[in-house]
Amino acid sequence: MASTYASIAGLQRDLKDGKTTVKHVTKTYLDLIERLDKDLNSFTTVNKQALEEAEKLDSLPAEQRGPLFGVPIALKDQIDTAGIRTTYGSKACEDYIPPEDATIVRKLREAGAVILGKTTLCDWAAGFSSMSSMTGTTRHPIDPTRDPGGSSAGSGTAVGAGLALAAIGGDTGGSIRLPSSFCGLVGVRMTPGRISRDGMSALVKTQDTPGPMCRNVEDAAKILDVLVGFDEKDDFTSINALTGRSASATQFQDAVAQPFLEGKRVGVLRQEFGSHRGINGLLDKTLADLKSAGVELVEVEIPNLDNFKRLTAPYVLRAKADINEFCASRPALQHIKLEDLYDKGIYHKGLDLIPSAVKGTTKFDQNPHFAKYLVIREEFQRKVAALFAKHGLDAIVYPTCKTLAPKTQQLLDGEWKELPNTVIGSQLLFTALSVPIGRAKDDDFPDDPALPVGLEILGVPLSEEKILNLAAGVEALQSKPWK
């Protein structure tokens, strides 16, 4: 990792004490991007106005400095930025410059963040890897022979390599949590609608959500306090009215300030542990530490889980319709249709989801299988919610992925077909996050460096504060075992 800040708190402390300036910090990160990203390939576009914007922030009086003052942040290139090229991972959009910021970009700017640039993703966020017709592949920040996971690949590598202090990714089936797990980061999938998707390209509108990718839970909470809330431009955000409480400026930071593990009840979904010895060893140690800290562990099982995962996958049903609808909403992109890109070969051939998605109907609700999908999804939600209710659970845990980050060549050769465990939370429309629990060696490549492993923490909808608090507790156990 490059020699940069490890936390928002550390950066803002130095800014407050006059030890540095936003402009100096921004220049440090931009210089690192210029020097290191030629090899990593995590950025599609760098913000040419970043230094000018940083200088303006330095001129603000203390009382006008927002909660993310001076934070150098990267944005997945799925999110519109006025004046900064936005490609959605597709070569078809290599020259597109949006006229307006997405709502979350406006909120970040108003909070004092500096947008460093846009990060790589696979075409239209349609996959679990970095493979993109626009940028090729992105390298893992620890082992350059491996893929950082997707679709928020560049965000994972940029933060993991120290080229940004934090990043915003987008998660439909696991595109925040998988690269966070592979790159050793905290990645949060919010209940869909908690954060506005205005200005963010769609893959599956009912499952899409942006969210933070950071080095620690506290940083994720700080960013969530800025991004979460109702937005008239995205009526999905009306779900925020269902929380039953008034939002505060620090509601998520308050949730992680005092990690409290004793008496928590956590379900252990052992059926999703896989067979990797190193990953399972870290899981066993983490569970033992949680138990020592007073957590009550409950073994749980989701009946017919493999069938539920298969039958509630919505991509073939509606991804084509949602991508096309998004493009049609932009005058400069109205000529783009996913089926035409497929016919012309304008997508990375390593992506299986594009050929599958184009088989879908133009109007998803006219698909004869759509009603059955909705019925099964509701059954899936009831089955899992019943586990929470029956056992009085605060969360359910399992590995974010059963494997370590794959070799890039394995992906290009079509040899890595792992379906990460992240799809469980996504297809339930629940909230979930990935938190690092250590590093493991790859038995097939013993000379390679040890790679990060993530623990997924699943919560019922709108329970973000609860799972963030638990994640903060898991994080604390990494440096101070409860033994």
N, C-alpha and C positions, 0 to 999 in steps of 0.2 A: 504494500500500500504506500502511496505517496505520503510525504510528510505534511499533512494538513490537519485540520481540526477533527476531533473525534466526536464532538457533540455541539448542539446549538448553544447549550448553556456555556460551554467553554469559550466559544466564539464571542457570544454576546458579553461575557464578562470582560474579555480583552477590549472589546469595542467601548464598553462603558468606562473602563479604566484608562482609556486613551492609549493603550499599547499598540493599537493598530487602527486602520480605517477600513471602511467598506471597500473603497477603491483598491487599497493595497491587497486585501483579501481576495477580491474578485480577480485582480491581475494575477495573483498567485495561482488560482485555479485555472484561469485561462491559459497561463504559461504551461501548466502541467498538461492540460488537454492538448495543446499544440505539440508538446514534446512526446507525450506517451500514447496519444490516441491513434497515431498512425498505425501502431501495432495492435491496439485493442479493438479499434473500430466500433466504439460505443456511441459516438455522436454522429448524427446525420448532418446537423447544421449548428454552428455556433452563433450566438447572439452578438452581432457586431456592435450593438449599442450598449452592451453590458457595462463597460467602463464608464460611459457617460451617465447611465442610470445609477451606477454606484456612487458617482461623484455627487449627484443630486441628493441621494440619501444622506451622504455625509454632511450636507448643508442643513439638514432638518434639525430644528431644536429638539431637545430631549422629549418634550411633551408630545411631539408629533411622530415619534418613532413607534412603529407598530410591533406586534408580538413576534414577528419573524424578521425584525430589522437586521439587515446585512447578511441574511442566510443565502449562500450560493446554492441554487437548486436547479436540477435538470428535469426536463419534462419529456415524457414518452411522446414520440412523434405521431401520436394519435390524437393530440390535443391542439386545437387551433390557437395560434399566436399571431396577433396582428403584426404584419411587417416582417415576420420570420417564417421562412419556408416550412411547410408542413406537408409531409408526403404520405402519411398513413402506412408507411412501409412499402408502398407500391411505386414502381418505376413510372406508372401512368400519371403520377402526381408530382414528378420530380421538380416541376417549375411552379407549383401552386403556392401562393402566398395569401393566407386568409386576410380578409379586411377587418376582422374583429377578434379580440381575445375571447377564449372560452370563459365562462363564469369563474371557474376555479383559477384561471390565470389572473383574471382581474382581482380576485380575492387575495392571491399570493402577492401581487404587486402592491395592493393597498396595505397589506400587512408588513411590507418592507423587504420582501424577498427579492433577490437578484436572479433573473432567469439567465442561466449560463448558455442554454441551448437545448436542442431536441435530440432525443436518444433513439436508438434503433429498435425495430420490431419486425416481426415477420409480416408479410402482406396482409393488411386489413386485420391484424392481430389474430389471424386465423391459424393458431398453432401453439405448440409448447416449446418452440425452439427459436433461434435467432435468424433462421434462413429467410432471406428477403430478396425480392427482385431489385430492390432499390440499393441495398447495402451489402449483399452477400451474407457472410456470417460474422458474428461478433465473438471475440475471444473471452474466455473465462479470466477473471482477475487474478486467480492463483495459479492455474495451470492453463497456459495458452493453447494446449492441444484439445481443450474441452469447450463445450458450449455452456453459456451461463444460464440456459433455460429461457423460456419465453412465455408469453410474447413480449414481456417488458424486459427484453434481453439487455439493451443498452443501459437502461436504468439500473439494473443489477450490477453490471460491470462497472459503470461510472462511479457508483457509490462504493462498491467493493474495492475498487482501485484507488479511491481517494480523489477522483476527478470532480466530485460534487459532494457536498455535505449531506444532501438528501435528494430524493427524486420522487416524482409522481409517476406511478404506473397505472395501468388499467387492467382490471381482472374480470374475465367472463367465466372461464373454466378453471382458472388458477394462475393467471398471467402476472399477478403480483407475487403470490406466495411461492410459486415454484422457483423463479429466479432469486427470490429472497433466500429461500432454503439453500439453493446451490451456491450462492455468493456470501452466505453468512450474515444476512441482514434480517431485520424485523420488517415484515410486510403485512399490511392490514387490508383485508377485504371487508368493507362495510356492508351492512344490509342494503341491498339495492335501493337507491333513492335518498339515502342519508346525505350523499354528496351529489351535487348537480352534474349531469352529463351533458349539459349544454356546451356545444362546441367540441364534443368528443365523438370521433367516428364510432359508429355502431357495429357490433358483431351480432349480439343477441340482446335486444333492448331490455328485456325483462331481467337479464343476468348481469349486464354491464355495470361496472362501478369503478371510478378512479379511486386511488388511495396512496398512502405514503409508503416509501421504501427507505429505511433509515438504519443507522448503526445501533440504535437503542430504542427502548419502548418510550422513554420520555420524549424523545424527538418526534416520534410518531404521534404522540398525544398532542404536542404543541401544534403540529400541522393540522391535525384533525379539528382542533378548536377553531382554526381559521376556516376550514373548508366545509364543515358540516352545517346544514341549514336549508331552509326552504328557498326555492328559486322559481319565480313565475315562468321562467323559460323551460323548466323541466317539471311537469306535473307529477312525476314519480317522487319528487322531493316532498310532496304532501305527507309522506309517511312520517316525517319528523313530528307531525302533530299528534302521532299516536304514542309518543314516548311518555305522555302523562306528566311531564315536568317542564318547567321553563329552562331553556338553555342558558348557560352562563358562559362567560368568556374563557373560563378555564375548566370546564366540566370534565374533559378527558385528562387534563393534567392533574386535576384533583383525584381522579380515579386511580392514577398510578403513583401518586406521591407517597402513599403508605401501603406497599404490597402486604397483603394479609392472607396467609395461607392456612393457618390453623382452623380446622373445622370445615374447610371447603370440601365439597364432594365432587369428585372428578371421575367420569366414566373412562375406562380404558378399552378402546376398540382394537383388541389384539388381532382380530381377523384381518386387519390391514397392515400388519407389521412387516410382512415379507420375510425374506430369508438371508438378507445381508448381515453377516456377523458383526461388522463394525457399527452399522446403524443400530442394530438391535441391542448391542452392548451399551451404547449411549442412551437409548430409550430406557433400558433397565436401570441404569444408574440414575437417570433423571427421576424416574418413578420412585426409586428407593429414597432419593433425597426429598422428594415431595412428601412421601409418607413420614419420613423423619421430622419434617417441618409441620406435621399435624394434618396433612391432607388425607381425607378418607378416599381411598381408591376403590372403585366399583367396576368389576368386569362386566362389560356389556357387549351385546351382539345385535347387529341389524339383520333381521331375516331377509333372505333373497337380495342381499346388497348388490351383487354383481348384476342381477337383472334390473334392479332399480337404476343403477348407474347407466346401463345400456338404454333402457326404455325412456329415461327422462333427459337424454341428451338432445337438445333442441336445434343443433346446428344445421342439419340437413333440412329441418322443417322451416326455419325462418332466417338463417344467416344471409342468404342471397337477397331476400326481400328487405331486410334491415339495412344491409350495405347499400343496396340500390336506392332505398329511400333517403339515406343520408346524402349520397352523391346528388340526388335530384334536388335536395334542399340548398345546394350551392350552385349559383349560376355558372361559375367557371368549371364545375364538375358534372353538369347535367348530362353530358354525353357519355359518361362512364357507367357501364353496367358490368356486373361481375361475370356474367355469362360471356360477354364480348371479350373481356380480358382473358378468360379461360380459352376461348376459341383462338385468340391471337397469341397465346402462350406468354402473356404478360403477368407472370407470377413465378415464384420460385418452385421448381419442379419437385423439390423435396417435401413440399407441403401437401399432405394427404387431404386436408380438410377442404381446400379449394375445389378439387374435382368432385368431392362429395356434395358440397354446398350448392354447386350450380345445378344439381339435380332437383333441388327444391322448387316449389311453385313460386310464381311471381307474387301471389298474395297468400301468405302462410295460413291465414284463417280459412282458406278454401281447400286446404289439404285435407283429405279424408282421414288422415292419421292424427290431425291436430287435437281433436276432442279426446281421443284415447290418451294422448300424451298428457293433457291437462289432468285427466282423471288419475293417471298413475302418479304424476308428480304430487298431487294432493295426498294420495295414499302414502307416498314416501315421506312427505312432511309429517303426517300424523304418526307414522311408525316411529320416527326419530324423536318427535316431540313427546311421544308417550314414554320413551326412555328417560327423558329429562324429568317428566312428571312423576313417574313411578319411583325413581330412585332419588328424587330431590337433587338433581345434578346442577352444578354451576357451569360445567363444560364437559365435553368429551375430547379425548386426546388420542393422537396416532401420528405416525411419521408423515411429514408433508409429502414425501415421495419415498418409495421403497428402495430406490437406487440412488447412487451418487450421480453427479453431473456426468453426462455421457461424453465420449470422445466425439469431436466434430465429424471425423470421418465416419463414425458409426451412423450418425444422422444422415450424412450425405449418401451413404450406401444403403439407407433404409433398414439398418439393423437394430435401431432403438425404437421400440414401439410401446414404451411404458406409458400407461395411463396414470398420471399422478393422483394421489388421494385427494387432491384439491377439488376434484369434480364433485365430491360429496357435498361440501358446503355450498358450492355454486349452484348445483342443480336442485338443492333444497331451498334455495333463496335465503339461506341463513347467513350469519356473519361468522368469519373465521380469520385467524391470523397465523403466521409462521414466525417462530422465535428460535434463534440458534441454540443448540445444546451441545456443541462441540464439533470435532473433526474426526473423520475416519479414513483409513487407508483403503484403496481399491486393491483387493486380492489379485485381480487379473493384471494389475500394473503396479507391482510392489515398489518400484523405484520412483513412482510419481508422488508428489506431495499429498499430504492428508487433505481431505476436502470437507467443507462444512455440511452439517446435517441440521435440518429444521424439524421442530415439533409443531404440528398443527393443533391449534386449540379452537374447537368448534363451539359456538354458542347459538342459542335460539335468536330469532330476529330481534333487533334493537337491544341486544345485551352487550354492546361493545365495551362499555365501562367495566363490566364484570370480567370479560376475557382479557382486557388490557391489564387489569389488576393482577390477574393470574399470571399473565405473561411477564409482568414486572417481577413477580415472585420467582418465576423460573429463571429469569435473567439474573436475579440476585444470587440464586443458588450456584451459578456458574463460578462465581468468585468466592463464595462463602458457603460451603456445604453445611447443611444442618445436621451435623453429627458430633 
